Amino acid sequence: MLYGIIPPLVTPFDDRDEIDEDGLRAEVQFMLNCGVHGLAVCGSTGEGYTLLPDETRRIVEIAIDEVRNYASRVGHPQVPIIVGIIANSTRQALQHAISVRDLPVAALMVTPPHYLFTPSEAEMFAYFRAISEETGLPVIVYNVVPWAYLSADALVRLMTETNKVIGVKQSAGDLHALAWLLANLPEGKFVLTAVDDLLYPSFLLGAHGAIAGICTAAPKLSVQLWDAVKSGEHDLALNCHLKLLNLWRFLNAPNFPARVKAALILQGVPVGQPRRPLKPITDEEISQLRSVLKDEL
């Protein structure tokens, strides 16, 4: 079972909008040195909606290579890698999924198709089943899109009826749905929280871990929070929560990937700039972020 702090990596791009491989390798190493329990690539924070299938594959190959090298160097088991897929048709999603199915990935993290026209519940169920069945890979439902949002009851049915749908990344700030999912979770399935400013209560409710952008911006603090909850050190956990909450006040704004990238750059990780049309954050915003990081990290 996947568990713990699994940061959704940003995707470094250069000034030609190409993947910056050196930046990605540096980011993976930074996360592993912070003690994370897994890595997610090509998600929303990673601007996965901009990627072509061959780019998805290359990002996964780099992450696998760096994880393998790190594990060999420190003598620890390799952490699992989850691959995000943000697509608007079964065909498009399968192009990305098939591009990585021969690689040692732990699961696919898949949003519902969501551009403008909302699929019915039956259509969404068929979408997730097709991806899992045609690739043979486990699927995590990335429940994030407000107008294509699966209810907690629907998610429970989907996991119950579909063996390869192994869990849910519960997003969109919905702690109520998270609580209901955890209370009614089918045996052997899991729920990872992406309620960024409420990781602490999510873990207290029983969330099995987190794939959340705030874990990318502050991986060491997120791991500290997870460890504190697991060891029952709730004064420390509350302190970590309050620090993350303050950081989230800055991150939770337009141009989110650029804000997370700026947080990493200020911590010495050269993750480049967002893919156009997004732009890096302003000098004034960087100054604000620097003050937050100085106080909280």
Secondary structure in CASP SS format (residue, H / E / C, confidence):
PFRMAT SS
TARGET T0000
AUTHOR 0000-0000-0000
METHOD secondary structure of the structure
MODEL  1
M C 1.00
L C 1.00
Y C 1.00
G E 1.00
I E 1.00
I C 1.00
P C 1.00
P E 1.00
L C 1.00
V C 1.00
T C 1.00
P C 1.00
F E 1.00
D C 1.00
D C 1.00
R C 1.00
D C 1.00
E C 1.00
I E 1.00
D C 1.00
E H 1.00
D H 1.00
G H 1.00
L H 1.00
R H 1.00
A H 1.00
E H 1.00
V H 1.00
Q H 1.00
F H 1.00
M H 1.00
L H 1.00
N H 1.00
C C 1.00
G C 1.00
V C 1.00
H C 1.00
G C 1.00
L E 1.00
A E 1.00
V E 1.00
C C 1.00
G C 1.00
S C 1.00
T C 1.00
G C 1.00
E C 1.00
G H 1.00
Y H 1.00
T H 1.00
L C 1.00
L C 1.00
P H 1.00
D H 1.00
E H 1.00
T H 1.00
R H 1.00
R H 1.00
I H 1.00
V H 1.00
E H 1.00
I H 1.00
A H 1.00
I H 1.00
D H 1.00
E H 1.00
V H 1.00
R H 1.00
N H 1.00
Y H 1.00
A H 1.00
S H 1.00
R H 1.00
V H 1.00
G C 1.00
H C 1.00
P C 1.00
Q C 1.00
V C 1.00
P C 1.00
I E 1.00
I E 1.00
V E 1.00
G E 1.00
I E 1.00
I C 1.00
A C 1.00
N C 1.00
S C 1.00
T H 1.00
R H 1.00
Q H 1.00
A H 1.00
L H 1.00
Q H 1.00
H H 1.00
A H 1.00
I H 1.00
S H 1.00
V H 1.00
R C 1.00
D C 1.00
L C 1.00
P C 1.00
V C 1.00
A C 1.00
A E 1.00
L E 1.00
M E 1.00
V E 1.00
T C 1.00
P C 1.00
P C 1.00
H C 1.00
Y C 1.00
L C 1.00
F C 1.00
T C 1.00
P C 1.00
S C 1.00
E H 1.00
A H 1.00
E H 1.00
M H 1.00
F H 1.00
A H 1.00
Y H 1.00
F H 1.00
R H 1.00
A H 1.00
I H 1.00
S H 1.00
E H 1.00
E H 1.00
T H 1.00
G C 1.00
L C 1.00
P C 1.00
V E 1.00
I E 1.00
V E 1.00
Y E 1.00
N E 1.00
V C 1.00
V C 1.00
P H 1.00
W H 1.00
A H 1.00
Y C 1.00
L C 1.00
S C 1.00
A H 1.00
D H 1.00
A H 1.00
L H 1.00
V H 1.00
R H 1.00
L H 1.00
M H 1.00
T H 1.00
E H 1.00
T C 1.00
N C 1.00
K C 1.00
V E 1.00
I E 1.00
G E 1.00
V E 1.00
K E 1.00
Q E 1.00
S C 1.00
A C 1.00
G C 1.00
D C 1.00
L H 1.00
H H 1.00
A H 1.00
L H 1.00
A H 1.00
W H 1.00
L H 1.00
L H 1.00
A H 1.00
N C 1.00
L C 1.00
P C 1.00
E C 1.00
G C 1.00
K C 1.00
F E 1.00
V E 1.00
L E 1.00
T E 1.00
A C 1.00
V C 1.00
D H 1.00
D H 1.00
L H 1.00
L H 1.00
Y H 1.00
P H 1.00
S H 1.00
F H 1.00
L H 1.00
L H 1.00
G C 1.00
A C 1.00
H C 1.00
G E 1.00
A E 1.00
I C 1.00
A C 1.00
G H 1.00
I H 1.00
C H 1.00
T H 1.00
A H 1.00
A C 1.00
P H 1.00
K H 1.00
L H 1.00
S H 1.00
V H 1.00
Q H 1.00
L H 1.00
W H 1.00
D H 1.00
A H 1.00
V H 1.00
K H 1.00
S C 1.00
G C 1.00
E C 1.00
H H 1.00
D H 1.00
L H 1.00
A H 1.00
L H 1.00
N H 1.00
C H 1.00
H H 1.00
L H 1.00
K H 1.00
L H 1.00
L H 1.00
N H 1.00
L H 1.00
W H 1.00
R H 1.00
F H 1.00
L H 1.00
N C 1.00
A C 1.00
P C 1.00
N C 1.00
F H 1.00
P H 1.00
A H 1.00
R H 1.00
V H 1.00
K H 1.00
A H 1.00
A H 1.00
L H 1.00
I H 1.00
L H 1.00
Q C 1.00
G C 1.00
V C 1.00
P C 1.00
V C 1.00
G E 1.00
Q E 1.00
P C 1.00
R C 1.00
R C 1.00
P C 1.00
L C 1.00
K C 1.00
P C 1.00
I C 1.00
T C 1.00
D H 1.00
E H 1.00
E H 1.00
I H 1.00
S H 1.00
Q H 1.00
L H 1.00
R H 1.00
S H 1.00
V H 1.00
L H 1.00
K H 1.00
D H 1.00
E H 1.00
L C 1.00
END
